[in-house]
């Protein structure tokens, strides 16, 4: 991935984060409340929404997925394992 693609990806993440933050504001939902209900640190969720975290892996990635900022993508090999299990069941 080129530096231009990474830059574009990061800016689109920031745009989506801004949209989610606006949704919190419009709905009157408190970020801290949302965070605690899902087992996340309110500080970390705020950092993700500000764009202060890259959200590449770990908890910040899980927060971004839960917020809808990043798509849910299975880990490598997970789809292959599921497909193999489906064939065994048939």
N, C-alpha and C positions, 0 to 999 in steps of 0.2 A: 504494500500500500504506500503510495507516494505521500509526501508531506502535505501536498495540496488536498488529497483525499482525507487525510487525518484532520486537517484544519476544517474542512467542510463538514465532516462528521461531528466534530466537537461543536461547531457553531449550530448545527441542526439539533444536537442534544440540548444546547443552551436554549434554543428557541422552544423546543418541546417542554423543557423545564419551566420556562416563563409562562407557557400556556397552562401548565398544571398548577403553578402557583396562582395564576389568575382564577383558575377554577376553585381553588381553596378559598380565595377571597370572595368570589361570587357566591359560593355556597354557604359561606359562614363557618366552614369546617376549620377547626384548629389543627395546625400541623402537629403539635405535641400530642393531642388526643389521637389523631390518626396514627401517629407513630407508635404510641404505646399500645394501641389496640392490635397492632400487627407485630409487636415485639421488637421494634426498631428504636434506636436512640433518636429523640427529637433533634438533637444537635446534628447528627449525621444526615437526617432527612433534610434539614435546612441547608446543610452544606451541598448536598446533591442538587437541591432546587436552585441554589445560587450558582451552580456550576463550578464549585470549588473542588469537587472530587471527579476523577476521571471515570469512575464507574466501570472499570474494566473487569474486575473480579471481586470476589468476596462480598461482604455485606453491602458495600456501596452499590455493587452491581445488582444485588437482590432488591435493594431499595428502588433503584431506577426501574427495574422490571415491574415491581409492585405499583409504582406510580404511573406506569404506562409510558415512561420516557424511552425505554428500550424494549425491544421485542423479547418474548420468551423463546429462547433457542435451546434445544436439548444439548447436553454435553456430547462430545465426540464419541461415537460408538453406541449411543443410547438408542437411536433409531434402528440400527442394525440388529441390536439385541432384541428389540420389540418385534421386528419383522421376523426374526428367527423363531421367537416364541409363538407367533401367530401361525407359522407353518407347522409347528409341532402339534398345535391344538387341532389342526384340520384333519 
